[in-house]
Amino acid sequence: MGALLNTVRSALFVLFMAVTVIPWALAVLVVSIFARGNVVYWMCVGWLRTAIWGAKLICGVHARLHGFEHLPDSPVVLLPKHQSTWETFAFPGLMPHPLCYVFKRELLYIPFFGWAMARMDMIHIDRSKRTEAWNLVAEQGRRFMDKGHWVIMFPEGTRGPRGGKGTYKGGGTRLAIATGRPVLPVAVTSARCWPRKSFVLRPGVIDVSIGRPIASEGRKPDELMREVEAWIEAEMRRLDPDAYVGQAVPPAAPNSARQP
């Protein structure tokens, strides 16, 4: 009975998103003719907050926040765990500064949602052209951070299963070193409620935990990413121990990123 109820709620949630995103995206496209930048960004964040509110109201998906006192005032490169669509929707509404996502350009072709994204200050790349993609990330990442934006990159690249760990790639730390900005590790237990490749959302609590900023000056990309990885994976086990039963405990997170 519980599974059926979750399915019905999830169907209502998808309908809710479809009904709200169309007029919202059309409004964004019209406004973007006359204004760009932060005006369009915060309009889009309004819909994302509405979607997260819908997940809470309809499907019982709540959020619990940890370590948000660690958020700096100056630009950073956010490096979050990636398990779900939830964090891509939630982070712009949680963070105090505009976020600049690095994502594959194919997402721009999604009707309404992608069209609105195309009007925002984001970095959309062609993953088949690695060198060109990196040059674009470095150039635009620096430009957007100079404007006060924060760049967000998912180190594992794609969504992973609950209790899983993908390969942490060094693109985010490479950008941080190139621009002289710190990195900010983030642990998110979103697969507990909204697993990847699943239509059905389950009621529960998603924990979002922010680590301390880690300076990038004088660091090597792979070395810095290993520090980010160690903190995130240790924090994931603390927040969602049931997902890691029987798995080996990773090395302790370095002091520079530990929670107090």
Contacts in CASP RR format, 6 or more apart in sequence:
PFRMAT RR
TARGET T0000
AUTHOR 0000-0000-0000
METHOD contacts of the structure
MODEL  1
MGALLNTVRSALFVLFMAVTVIPWALAVLVVSIFARGNVVYWMCVGWLRT
AIWGAKLICGVHARLHGFEHLPDSPVVLLPKHQSTWETFAFPGLMPHPLC
YVFKRELLYIPFFGWAMARMDMIHIDRSKRTEAWNLVAEQGRRFMDKGHW
VIMFPEGTRGPRGGKGTYKGGGTRLAIATGRPVLPVAVTSARCWPRKSFV
LRPGVIDVSIGRPIASEGRKPDELMREVEAWIEAEMRRLDPDAYVGQAVP
PAAPNSARQP
3 200 0 8 1.000
6 59 0 8 1.000
6 200 0 8 1.000
6 201 0 8 1.000
6 202 0 8 1.000
6 203 0 8 1.000
7 199 0 8 1.000
7 200 0 8 1.000
9 58 0 8 1.000
9 59 0 8 1.000
9 60 0 8 1.000
9 201 0 8 1.000
10 59 0 8 1.000
10 199 0 8 1.000
10 200 0 8 1.000
10 201 0 8 1.000
11 199 0 8 1.000
12 58 0 8 1.000
13 54 0 8 1.000
13 55 0 8 1.000
13 58 0 8 1.000
13 59 0 8 1.000
13 201 0 8 1.000
14 199 0 8 1.000
16 51 0 8 1.000
16 54 0 8 1.000
16 58 0 8 1.000
17 51 0 8 1.000
20 47 0 8 1.000
20 50 0 8 1.000
20 51 0 8 1.000
21 47 0 8 1.000
21 51 0 8 1.000
21 112 0 8 1.000
21 113 0 8 1.000
22 112 0 8 1.000
24 43 0 8 1.000
24 44 0 8 1.000
24 46 0 8 1.000
24 47 0 8 1.000
24 50 0 8 1.000
24 116 0 8 1.000
25 47 0 8 1.000
25 112 0 8 1.000
25 113 0 8 1.000
25 114 0 8 1.000
25 115 0 8 1.000
25 116 0 8 1.000
26 112 0 8 1.000
27 43 0 8 1.000
28 40 0 8 1.000
28 43 0 8 1.000
28 44 0 8 1.000
28 116 0 8 1.000
28 119 0 8 1.000
29 115 0 8 1.000
29 116 0 8 1.000
29 119 0 8 1.000
31 39 0 8 1.000
31 40 0 8 1.000
31 43 0 8 1.000
32 40 0 8 1.000
32 119 0 8 1.000
36 119 0 8 1.000
37 120 0 8 1.000
37 121 0 8 1.000
38 98 0 8 1.000
40 119 0 8 1.000
40 120 0 8 1.000
41 92 0 8 1.000
41 98 0 8 1.000
41 120 0 8 1.000
41 121 0 8 1.000
42 98 0 8 1.000
44 92 0 8 1.000
44 116 0 8 1.000
44 117 0 8 1.000
44 120 0 8 1.000
45 92 0 8 1.000
45 93 0 8 1.000
46 93 0 8 1.000
47 116 0 8 1.000
48 89 0 8 1.000
48 90 0 8 1.000
48 92 0 8 1.000
48 93 0 8 1.000
49 93 0 8 1.000
51 89 0 8 1.000
52 63 0 8 1.000
52 86 0 8 1.000
52 89 0 8 1.000
52 90 0 8 1.000
52 93 0 8 1.000
55 61 0 8 1.000
55 86 0 8 1.000
55 194 0 8 1.000
55 201 0 8 1.000
56 62 0 8 1.000
56 63 0 8 1.000
59 193 0 8 1.000
59 201 0 8 1.000
59 202 0 8 1.000
59 203 0 8 1.000
60 193 0 8 1.000
60 201 0 8 1.000
60 203 0 8 1.000
60 204 0 8 1.000
61 86 0 8 1.000
61 193 0 8 1.000
61 194 0 8 1.000
61 201 0 8 1.000
61 202 0 8 1.000
61 203 0 8 1.000
61 204 0 8 1.000
61 206 0 8 1.000
62 204 0 8 1.000
62 205 0 8 1.000
62 206 0 8 1.000
63 90 0 8 1.000
63 94 0 8 1.000
63 205 0 8 1.000
63 206 0 8 1.000
63 207 0 8 1.000
63 208 0 8 1.000
64 205 0 8 1.000
64 206 0 8 1.000
64 207 0 8 1.000
64 208 0 8 1.000
65 94 0 8 1.000
65 208 0 8 1.000
65 210 0 8 1.000
66 207 0 8 1.000
66 208 0 8 1.000
66 209 0 8 1.000
66 210 0 8 1.000
66 239 0 8 1.000
66 259 0 8 1.000
67 209 0 8 1.000
67 210 0 8 1.000
67 211 0 8 1.000
67 259 0 8 1.000
68 94 0 8 1.000
68 210 0 8 1.000
70 184 0 8 1.000
70 210 0 8 1.000
70 211 0 8 1.000
70 212 0 8 1.000
70 213 0 8 1.000
71 95 0 8 1.000
71 96 0 8 1.000
71 184 0 8 1.000
71 210 0 8 1.000
72 182 0 8 1.000
72 184 0 8 1.000
72 213 0 8 1.000
74 148 0 8 1.000
74 181 0 8 1.000
75 97 0 8 1.000
75 145 0 8 1.000
75 146 0 8 1.000
75 148 0 8 1.000
75 149 0 8 1.000
75 150 0 8 1.000
75 151 0 8 1.000
75 181 0 8 1.000
76 150 0 8 1.000
76 151 0 8 1.000
76 176 0 8 1.000
76 181 0 8 1.000
76 182 0 8 1.000
76 183 0 8 1.000
76 184 0 8 1.000
76 213 0 8 1.000
77 150 0 8 1.000
77 151 0 8 1.000
77 152 0 8 1.000
77 153 0 8 1.000
77 172 0 8 1.000
77 173 0 8 1.000
77 175 0 8 1.000
77 176 0 8 1.000
77 179 0 8 1.000
77 181 0 8 1.000
77 182 0 8 1.000
77 183 0 8 1.000
77 184 0 8 1.000
78 91 0 8 1.000
78 95 0 8 1.000
78 99 0 8 1.000
78 150 0 8 1.000
78 151 0 8 1.000
78 152 0 8 1.000
78 153 0 8 1.000
78 183 0 8 1.000
78 184 0 8 1.000
78 186 0 8 1.000
79 152 0 8 1.000
79 153 0 8 1.000
79 154 0 8 1.000
79 155 0 8 1.000
79 172 0 8 1.000
79 173 0 8 1.000
79 183 0 8 1.000
79 184 0 8 1.000
79 185 0 8 1.000
79 186 0 8 1.000
79 225 0 8 1.000
79 228 0 8 1.000
79 232 0 8 1.000
80 87 0 8 1.000
80 91 0 8 1.000
80 152 0 8 1.000
80 154 0 8 1.000
80 185 0 8 1.000
80 186 0 8 1.000
80 187 0 8 1.000
80 188 0 8 1.000
80 232 0 8 1.000
81 87 0 8 1.000
81 154 0 8 1.000
81 156 0 8 1.000
81 186 0 8 1.000
81 187 0 8 1.000
81 188 0 8 1.000
81 232 0 8 1.000
81 236 0 8 1.000
82 154 0 8 1.000
82 155 0 8 1.000
82 156 0 8 1.000
82 157 0 8 1.000
82 158 0 8 1.000
82 159 0 8 1.000
82 160 0 8 1.000
82 188 0 8 1.000
83 159 0 8 1.000
83 160 0 8 1.000
83 161 0 8 1.000
83 162 0 8 1.000
83 188 0 8 1.000
83 189 0 8 1.000
83 190 0 8 1.000
83 191 0 8 1.000
83 195 0 8 1.000
83 196 0 8 1.000
84 159 0 8 1.000
84 188 0 8 1.000
84 190 0 8 1.000
84 191 0 8 1.000
84 193 0 8 1.000
84 194 0 8 1.000
84 195 0 8 1.000
84 196 0 8 1.000
85 159 0 8 1.000
85 194 0 8 1.000
86 188 0 8 1.000
86 190 0 8 1.000
86 193 0 8 1.000
86 194 0 8 1.000
86 206 0 8 1.000
87 188 0 8 1.000
87 190 0 8 1.000
87 208 0 8 1.000
88 101 0 8 1.000
90 208 0 8 1.000
91 99 0 8 1.000
91 152 0 8 1.000
92 98 0 8 1.000
92 99 0 8 1.000
94 208 0 8 1.000
95 150 0 8 1.000
97 148 0 8 1.000
97 149 0 8 1.000
97 150 0 8 1.000
98 121 0 8 1.000
98 148 0 8 1.000
98 149 0 8 1.000
98 150 0 8 1.000
99 149 0 8 1.000
99 150 0 8 1.000
99 151 0 8 1.000
99 152 0 8 1.000
100 121 0 8 1.000
100 122 0 8 1.000
100 123 0 8 1.000
100 140 0 8 1.000
100 141 0 8 1.000
100 144 0 8 1.000
100 145 0 8 1.000
100 149 0 8 1.000
100 150 0 8 1.000
100 151 0 8 1.000
100 152 0 8 1.000
101 122 0 8 1.000
101 123 0 8 1.000
101 152 0 8 1.000
102 122 0 8 1.000
102 123 0 8 1.000
102 125 0 8 1.000
102 137 0 8 1.000
102 151 0 8 1.000
102 152 0 8 1.000
102 153 0 8 1.000
103 122 0 8 1.000
103 123 0 8 1.000
103 124 0 8 1.000
103 125 0 8 1.000
104 124 0 8 1.000
104 125 0 8 1.000
104 126 0 8 1.000
104 127 0 8 1.000
105 124 0 8 1.000
105 125 0 8 1.000
105 126 0 8 1.000
107 114 0 8 1.000
107 117 0 8 1.000
107 124 0 8 1.000
108 114 0 8 1.000
108 115 0 8 1.000
108 117 0 8 1.000
108 118 0 8 1.000
108 124 0 8 1.000
110 117 0 8 1.000
117 124 0 8 1.000
118 124 0 8 1.000
121 144 0 8 1.000
121 147 0 8 1.000
121 149 0 8 1.000
123 136 0 8 1.000
123 137 0 8 1.000
123 140 0 8 1.000
123 141 0 8 1.000
123 144 0 8 1.000
123 151 0 8 1.000
125 133 0 8 1.000
125 136 0 8 1.000
125 137 0 8 1.000
126 132 0 8 1.000
126 133 0 8 1.000
127 133 0 8 1.000
134 171 0 8 1.000
134 174 0 8 1.000
137 171 0 8 1.000
137 175 0 8 1.000
138 175 0 8 1.000
138 178 0 8 1.000
138 179 0 8 1.000
141 149 0 8 1.000
141 151 0 8 1.000
141 175 0 8 1.000
141 179 0 8 1.000
142 178 0 8 1.000
142 179 0 8 1.000
144 151 0 8 1.000
145 151 0 8 1.000
145 179 0 8 1.000
145 181 0 8 1.000
151 172 0 8 1.000
151 175 0 8 1.000
153 171 0 8 1.000
153 172 0 8 1.000
153 175 0 8 1.000
155 168 0 8 1.000
155 169 0 8 1.000
155 170 0 8 1.000
155 171 0 8 1.000
155 172 0 8 1.000
155 225 0 8 1.000
155 228 0 8 1.000
155 229 0 8 1.000
156 165 0 8 1.000
156 166 0 8 1.000
156 167 0 8 1.000
156 168 0 8 1.000
156 169 0 8 1.000
157 169 0 8 1.000
159 196 0 8 1.000
159 197 0 8 1.000
160 166 0 8 1.000
160 191 0 8 1.000
160 196 0 8 1.000
161 191 0 8 1.000
161 195 0 8 1.000
161 196 0 8 1.000
162 189 0 8 1.000
162 191 0 8 1.000
162 192 0 8 1.000
162 195 0 8 1.000
162 240 0 8 1.000
162 243 0 8 1.000
163 191 0 8 1.000
163 236 0 8 1.000
163 240 0 8 1.000
163 243 0 8 1.000
163 244 0 8 1.000
163 247 0 8 1.000
164 243 0 8 1.000
165 233 0 8 1.000
168 225 0 8 1.000
168 226 0 8 1.000
168 228 0 8 1.000
168 229 0 8 1.000
169 225 0 8 1.000
170 221 0 8 1.000
170 222 0 8 1.000
170 225 0 8 1.000
171 221 0 8 1.000
171 225 0 8 1.000
172 183 0 8 1.000
172 221 0 8 1.000
172 225 0 8 1.000
173 183 0 8 1.000
173 216 0 8 1.000
173 219 0 8 1.000
173 221 0 8 1.000
173 222 0 8 1.000
173 224 0 8 1.000
173 225 0 8 1.000
173 228 0 8 1.000
174 221 0 8 1.000
175 181 0 8 1.000
176 182 0 8 1.000
176 183 0 8 1.000
176 216 0 8 1.000
176 224 0 8 1.000
177 216 0 8 1.000
177 217 0 8 1.000
177 218 0 8 1.000
177 219 0 8 1.000
177 220 0 8 1.000
177 221 0 8 1.000
177 224 0 8 1.000
180 216 0 8 1.000
180 217 0 8 1.000
181 216 0 8 1.000
182 213 0 8 1.000
182 214 0 8 1.000
182 215 0 8 1.000
182 216 0 8 1.000
183 213 0 8 1.000
183 214 0 8 1.000
183 216 0 8 1.000
183 224 0 8 1.000
183 228 0 8 1.000
184 210 0 8 1.000
184 211 0 8 1.000
184 213 0 8 1.000
184 214 0 8 1.000
185 210 0 8 1.000
185 211 0 8 1.000
185 214 0 8 1.000
185 228 0 8 1.000
185 231 0 8 1.000
185 232 0 8 1.000
185 235 0 8 1.000
185 257 0 8 1.000
186 208 0 8 1.000
186 209 0 8 1.000
186 210 0 8 1.000
186 211 0 8 1.000
186 232 0 8 1.000
187 207 0 8 1.000
187 208 0 8 1.000
187 209 0 8 1.000
187 211 0 8 1.000
187 231 0 8 1.000
187 232 0 8 1.000
187 235 0 8 1.000
187 236 0 8 1.000
187 239 0 8 1.000
188 206 0 8 1.000
188 207 0 8 1.000
188 208 0 8 1.000
188 209 0 8 1.000
189 206 0 8 1.000
189 207 0 8 1.000
189 236 0 8 1.000
189 239 0 8 1.000
189 240 0 8 1.000
189 243 0 8 1.000
190 206 0 8 1.000
191 243 0 8 1.000
192 202 0 8 1.000
192 204 0 8 1.000
192 205 0 8 1.000
192 206 0 8 1.000
192 240 0 8 1.000
192 243 0 8 1.000
193 201 0 8 1.000
193 202 0 8 1.000
193 203 0 8 1.000
193 204 0 8 1.000
193 205 0 8 1.000
193 206 0 8 1.000
194 201 0 8 1.000
194 202 0 8 1.000
194 206 0 8 1.000
207 239 0 8 1.000
207 240 0 8 1.000
209 235 0 8 1.000
209 239 0 8 1.000
209 259 0 8 1.000
211 231 0 8 1.000
211 235 0 8 1.000
211 257 0 8 1.000
211 258 0 8 1.000
211 259 0 8 1.000
212 256 0 8 1.000
212 257 0 8 1.000
212 258 0 8 1.000
212 259 0 8 1.000
214 224 0 8 1.000
214 227 0 8 1.000
214 228 0 8 1.000
214 256 0 8 1.000
214 257 0 8 1.000
215 256 0 8 1.000
216 224 0 8 1.000
227 253 0 8 1.000
227 254 0 8 1.000
227 256 0 8 1.000
227 257 0 8 1.000
228 257 0 8 1.000
230 250 0 8 1.000
230 251 0 8 1.000
230 252 0 8 1.000
230 253 0 8 1.000
230 254 0 8 1.000
230 257 0 8 1.000
231 253 0 8 1.000
231 254 0 8 1.000
231 257 0 8 1.000
231 258 0 8 1.000
233 250 0 8 1.000
234 249 0 8 1.000
234 250 0 8 1.000
234 251 0 8 1.000
234 252 0 8 1.000
234 253 0 8 1.000
235 253 0 8 1.000
235 259 0 8 1.000
236 243 0 8 1.000
236 244 0 8 1.000
237 244 0 8 1.000
237 247 0 8 1.000
237 249 0 8 1.000
237 250 0 8 1.000
END
